[in-house]
Each structure stands twice: as C-alpha cells, then as structure tokens.
C-alpha cells in the first residue's frame, strides 16, 4: 500500500475539480475549490480543518 500525505494544501480549478482515490481519503487543513468539486473515493472521505 502506498500512502501519500500532503498537509495544508490548496488546490483551485477554474471549472471542475476532480479528485479520485481508490481507498480512504483524508483532507487535513486542505482547501479545494472549483465551480464543481467531484470526489470519487473508494472508501471513507474524512475532512478535518
């Protein structure tokens, strides 16, 4: 299993932001924005400020 950790990350899209993960996804201190945000997560999506 490969784990990637990015903290306090900002991702901005002018139109649609797509996020794909085959397993659990943790957003800790992350900011994602776009006209539409589409998250396709294989298991749990956890959002923490």
Gaussian input, Z-matrix of N, CA and C with variables (Angstrom, degrees):
# hf/3-21g

backbone

0 1
 N
 C     1     B1
 C     2     B2     1     A1
 N     3     B3     2     A2     1     D1
 C     4     B4     3     A3     2     D2
 C     5     B5     4     A4     3     D3
 N     6     B6     5     A5     4     D4
 C     7     B7     6     A6     5     D5
 C     8     B8     7     A7     6     D6
 N     9     B9     8     A8     7     D7
 C    10    B10     9     A9     8     D8
 C    11    B11    10    A10     9     D9
 N    12    B12    11    A11    10    D10
 C    13    B13    12    A12    11    D11
 C    14    B14    13    A13    12    D12
 N    15    B15    14    A14    13    D13
 C    16    B16    15    A15    14    D14
 C    17    B17    16    A16    15    D15
 N    18    B18    17    A17    16    D16
 C    19    B19    18    A18    17    D17
 C    20    B20    19    A19    18    D18
 N    21    B21    20    A20    19    D19
 C    22    B22    21    A21    20    D20
 C    23    B23    22    A22    21    D21
 N    24    B24    23    A23    22    D22
 C    25    B25    24    A24    23    D23
 C    26    B26    25    A25    24    D24
 N    27    B27    26    A26    25    D25
 C    28    B28    27    A27    26    D26
 C    29    B29    28    A28    27    D27
 N    30    B30    29    A29    28    D28
 C    31    B31    30    A30    29    D29
 C    32    B32    31    A31    30    D30
 N    33    B33    32    A32    31    D31
 C    34    B34    33    A33    32    D32
 C    35    B35    34    A34    33    D33
 N    36    B36    35    A35    34    D34
 C    37    B37    36    A36    35    D35
 C    38    B38    37    A37    36    D36
 N    39    B39    38    A38    37    D37
 C    40    B40    39    A39    38    D38
 C    41    B41    40    A40    39    D39
 N    42    B42    41    A41    40    D40
 C    43    B43    42    A42    41    D41
 C    44    B44    43    A43    42    D42
 N    45    B45    44    A44    43    D43
 C    46    B46    45    A45    44    D44
 C    47    B47    46    A46    45    D45
 N    48    B48    47    A47    46    D46
 C    49    B49    48    A48    47    D47
 C    50    B50    49    A49    48    D48
 N    51    B51    50    A50    49    D49
 C    52    B52    51    A51    50    D50
 C    53    B53    52    A52    51    D51
 N    54    B54    53    A53    52    D52
 C    55    B55    54    A54    53    D53
 C    56    B56    55    A55    54    D54
 N    57    B57    56    A56    55    D55
 C    58    B58    57    A57    56    D56
 C    59    B59    58    A58    57    D57
 N    60    B60    59    A59    58    D58
 C    61    B61    60    A60    59    D59
 C    62    B62    61    A61    60    D60
 N    63    B63    62    A62    61    D61
 C    64    B64    63    A63    62    D62
 C    65    B65    64    A64    63    D63
 N    66    B66    65    A65    64    D64
 C    67    B67    66    A66    65    D65
 C    68    B68    67    A67    66    D66
 N    69    B69    68    A68    67    D67
 C    70    B70    69    A69    68    D68
 C    71    B71    70    A70    69    D69
 N    72    B72    71    A71    70    D70
 C    73    B73    72    A72    71    D71
 C    74    B74    73    A73    72    D72
 N    75    B75    74    A74    73    D73
 C    76    B76    75    A75    74    D74
 C    77    B77    76    A76    75    D75
 N    78    B78    77    A77    76    D76
 C    79    B79    78    A78    77    D77
 C    80    B80    79    A79    78    D78
 N    81    B81    80    A80    79    D79
 C    82    B82    81    A81    80    D80
 C    83    B83    82    A82    81    D81
 N    84    B84    83    A83    82    D82
 C    85    B85    84    A84    83    D83
 C    86    B86    85    A85    84    D84
 N    87    B87    86    A86    85    D85
 C    88    B88    87    A87    86    D86
 C    89    B89    88    A88    87    D87
 N    90    B90    89    A89    88    D88
 C    91    B91    90    A90    89    D89
 C    92    B92    91    A91    90    D90
 N    93    B93    92    A92    91    D91
 C    94    B94    93    A93    92    D92
 C    95    B95    94    A94    93    D93
 N    96    B96    95    A95    94    D94
 C    97    B97    96    A96    95    D95
 C    98    B98    97    A97    96    D96
 N    99    B99    98    A98    97    D97
 C   100   B100    99    A99    98    D98
 C   101   B101   100   A100    99    D99
 N   102   B102   101   A101   100   D100
 C   103   B103   102   A102   101   D101
 C   104   B104   103   A103   102   D102
 N   105   B105   104   A104   103   D103
 C   106   B106   105   A105   104   D104
 C   107   B107   106   A106   105   D105
 N   108   B108   107   A107   106   D106
 C   109   B109   108   A108   107   D107
 C   110   B110   109   A109   108   D108
 N   111   B111   110   A110   109   D109
 C   112   B112   111   A111   110   D110
 C   113   B113   112   A112   111   D111
 N   114   B114   113   A113   112   D112
 C   115   B115   114   A114   113   D113
 C   116   B116   115   A115   114   D114
 N   117   B117   116   A116   115   D115
 C   118   B118   117   A117   116   D116
 C   119   B119   118   A118   117   D117
 N   120   B120   119   A119   118   D118
 C   121   B121   120   A120   119   D119
 C   122   B122   121   A121   120   D120
 N   123   B123   122   A122   121   D121
 C   124   B124   123   A123   122   D122
 C   125   B125   124   A124   123   D123
 N   126   B126   125   A125   124   D124
 C   127   B127   126   A126   125   D125
 C   128   B128   127   A127   126   D126
 N   129   B129   128   A128   127   D127
 C   130   B130   129   A129   128   D128
 C   131   B131   130   A130   129   D129
 N   132   B132   131   A131   130   D130
 C   133   B133   132   A132   131   D131
 C   134   B134   133   A133   132   D132
 N   135   B135   134   A134   133   D133
 C   136   B136   135   A135   134   D134
 C   137   B137   136   A136   135   D135
 N   138   B138   137   A137   136   D136
 C   139   B139   138   A138   137   D137
 C   140   B140   139   A139   138   D138
 N   141   B141   140   A140   139   D139
 C   142   B142   141   A141   140   D140
 C   143   B143   142   A142   141   D141
 N   144   B144   143   A143   142   D142
 C   145   B145   144   A144   143   D143
 C   146   B146   145   A145   144   D144

   B1=1.4450
   B2=1.5265
   B3=1.3099
   B4=1.4560
   B5=1.5232
   B6=1.3192
   B7=1.4626
   B8=1.5213
   B9=1.3117
   B10=1.4583
   B11=1.5186
   B12=1.3220
   B13=1.4570
   B14=1.5189
   B15=1.3202
   B16=1.4585
   B17=1.5132
   B18=1.3127
   B19=1.4627
   B20=1.5147
   B21=1.3323
   B22=1.4617
   B23=1.5238
   B24=1.3253
   B25=1.4571
   B26=1.5199
   B27=1.3364
   B28=1.4596
   B29=1.5213
   B30=1.3387
   B31=1.4626
   B32=1.5217
   B33=1.3331
   B34=1.4561
   B35=1.5185
   B36=1.3246
   B37=1.4664
   B38=1.5222
   B39=1.3278
   B40=1.4614
   B41=1.5224
   B42=1.3358
   B43=1.4582
   B44=1.5278
   B45=1.3332
   B46=1.4654
   B47=1.5191
   B48=1.3184
   B49=1.4574
   B50=1.5214
   B51=1.3301
   B52=1.4652
   B53=1.5160
   B54=1.3210
   B55=1.4578
   B56=1.5202
   B57=1.3463
   B58=1.4600
   B59=1.5165
   B60=1.3351
   B61=1.4548
   B62=1.5213
   B63=1.3113
   B64=1.4526
   B65=1.5142
   B66=1.3310
   B67=1.4656
   B68=1.5255
   B69=1.3267
   B70=1.4636
   B71=1.5285
   B72=1.3317
   B73=1.4555
   B74=1.5166
   B75=1.3305
   B76=1.4589
   B77=1.5212
   B78=1.3235
   B79=1.4618
   B80=1.5195
   B81=1.3284
   B82=1.4680
   B83=1.5193
   B84=1.2978
   B85=1.4552
   B86=1.5155
   B87=1.3155
   B88=1.4606
   B89=1.5229
   B90=1.3244
   B91=1.4552
   B92=1.5153
   B93=1.3237
   B94=1.4620
   B95=1.5186
   B96=1.3319
   B97=1.4613
   B98=1.5159
   B99=1.3051
   B100=1.4552
   B101=1.5119
   B102=1.3251
   B103=1.4551
   B104=1.5239
   B105=1.3385
   B106=1.4599
   B107=1.5185
   B108=1.3233
   B109=1.4622
   B110=1.5207
   B111=1.3397
   B112=1.4667
   B113=1.5253
   B114=1.3356
   B115=1.4651
   B116=1.5243
   B117=1.3284
   B118=1.4610
   B119=1.5246
   B120=1.3332
   B121=1.4591
   B122=1.5237
   B123=1.3417
   B124=1.4572
   B125=1.5137
   B126=1.3267
   B127=1.4657
   B128=1.5186
   B129=1.3353
   B130=1.4649
   B131=1.5226
   B132=1.3433
   B133=1.4554
   B134=1.5192
   B135=1.3479
   B136=1.4618
   B137=1.5197
   B138=1.3317
   B139=1.4581
   B140=1.5171
   B141=1.3509
   B142=1.4661
   B143=1.5179
   B144=1.3461
   B145=1.4619
   B146=1.5035
   A1=109.12
   A2=116.57
   A3=122.53
   A4=108.35
   A5=115.87
   A6=120.46
   A7=108.76
   A8=116.37
   A9=122.12
   A10=107.47
   A11=116.20
   A12=120.51
   A13=109.56
   A14=115.95
   A15=123.55
   A16=106.05
   A17=117.08
   A18=120.27
   A19=109.68
   A20=114.82
   A21=122.23
   A22=111.10
   A23=115.66
   A24=123.15
   A25=109.76
   A26=116.55
   A27=121.70
   A28=108.98
   A29=116.48
   A30=122.32
   A31=107.39
   A32=116.65
   A33=121.80
   A34=109.74
   A35=116.39
   A36=122.33
   A37=108.01
   A38=116.88
   A39=119.67
   A40=111.94
   A41=117.52
   A42=120.48
   A43=109.91
   A44=118.23
   A45=121.85
   A46=110.87
   A47=116.19
   A48=121.95
   A49=107.14
   A50=117.35
   A51=121.97
   A52=109.36
   A53=115.52
   A54=123.04
   A55=107.52
   A56=117.35
   A57=121.84
   A58=109.53
   A59=115.80
   A60=122.00
   A61=108.03
   A62=117.11
   A63=120.85
   A64=113.94
   A65=117.22
   A66=120.57
   A67=109.48
   A68=116.57
   A69=120.86
   A70=110.02
   A71=115.93
   A72=121.76
   A73=108.19
   A74=116.43
   A75=122.63
   A76=108.99
   A77=116.77
   A78=122.10
   A79=106.83
   A80=116.44
   A81=122.27
   A82=108.92
   A83=116.29
   A84=120.61
   A85=112.63
   A86=118.14
   A87=122.43
   A88=110.44
   A89=115.60
   A90=121.64
   A91=108.06
   A92=116.87
   A93=121.60
   A94=107.46
   A95=116.61
   A96=119.47
   A97=110.64
   A98=114.15
   A99=123.01
   A100=108.19
   A101=116.83
   A102=120.18
   A103=109.53
   A104=115.76
   A105=123.59
   A106=108.06
   A107=117.72
   A108=122.13
   A109=107.17
   A110=115.98
   A111=122.75
   A112=108.06
   A113=117.11
   A114=121.82
   A115=109.36
   A116=116.61
   A117=123.20
   A118=106.22
   A119=116.13
   A120=122.35
   A121=108.73
   A122=116.30
   A123=121.18
   A124=114.64
   A125=117.29
   A126=120.00
   A127=109.26
   A128=117.81
   A129=121.47
   A130=111.57
   A131=116.16
   A132=123.34
   A133=106.81
   A134=117.12
   A135=123.17
   A136=108.44
   A137=116.33
   A138=121.85
   A139=107.78
   A140=115.74
   A141=121.44
   A142=108.41
   A143=116.63
   A144=119.76
   A145=111.23
   D1=136.14
   D2=177.76
   D3=-106.30
   D4=129.40
   D5=177.37
   D6=-116.11
   D7=133.56
   D8=178.10
   D9=-119.64
   D10=131.13
   D11=-179.86
   D12=-123.36
   D13=122.53
   D14=171.33
   D15=-128.67
   D16=130.49
   D17=179.95
   D18=-119.24
   D19=148.80
   D20=179.23
   D21=53.25
   D22=48.32
   D23=-178.69
   D24=-98.93
   D25=143.08
   D26=176.60
   D27=-119.00
   D28=124.39
   D29=178.19
   D30=-125.29
   D31=125.22
   D32=-178.21
   D33=-127.63
   D34=133.77
   D35=175.83
   D36=-122.46
   D37=142.58
   D38=179.91
   D39=-74.33
   D40=-23.95
   D41=179.97
   D42=-127.01
   D43=-91.48
   D44=-177.09
   D45=-109.10
   D46=127.97
   D47=174.52
   D48=-103.20
   D49=121.76
   D50=179.68
   D51=-111.47
   D52=131.41
   D53=179.49
   D54=-124.80
   D55=123.29
   D56=-179.01
   D57=-124.83
   D58=130.85
   D59=178.06
   D60=-143.85
   D61=134.50
   D62=-179.59
   D63=-82.21
   D64=-10.33
   D65=-177.73
   D66=-136.72
   D67=-151.95
   D68=178.90
   D69=-63.67
   D70=144.66
   D71=177.53
   D72=-128.59
   D73=127.27
   D74=-179.49
   D75=-118.65
   D76=120.44
   D77=174.58
   D78=-107.45
   D79=107.25
   D80=-177.90
   D81=-115.05
   D82=107.86
   D83=-179.39
   D84=70.34
   D85=15.57
   D86=-178.04
   D87=-90.45
   D88=149.77
   D89=173.94
   D90=-121.58
   D91=121.99
   D92=174.78
   D93=-122.32
   D94=134.65
   D95=-179.17
   D96=-147.15
   D97=150.50
   D98=177.46
   D99=-178.97
   D100=169.97
   D101=175.21
   D102=-56.98
   D103=-40.37
   D104=175.45
   D105=-135.16
   D106=134.42
   D107=174.19
   D108=-113.93
   D109=119.48
   D110=-177.40
   D111=-116.00
   D112=112.94
   D113=-179.68
   D114=-111.88
   D115=119.43
   D116=176.29
   D117=-110.13
   D118=98.52
   D119=-173.48
   D120=-113.57
   D121=131.33
   D122=-176.39
   D123=-69.30
   D124=-29.12
   D125=-178.87
   D126=-134.38
   D127=-115.03
   D128=-175.23
   D129=-90.60
   D130=141.83
   D131=171.50
   D132=-111.24
   D133=117.28
   D134=-179.34
   D135=-115.98
   D136=127.61
   D137=179.57
   D138=-119.23
   D139=125.09
   D140=-177.39
   D141=-133.18
   D142=129.76
   D143=178.98
   D144=-86.35

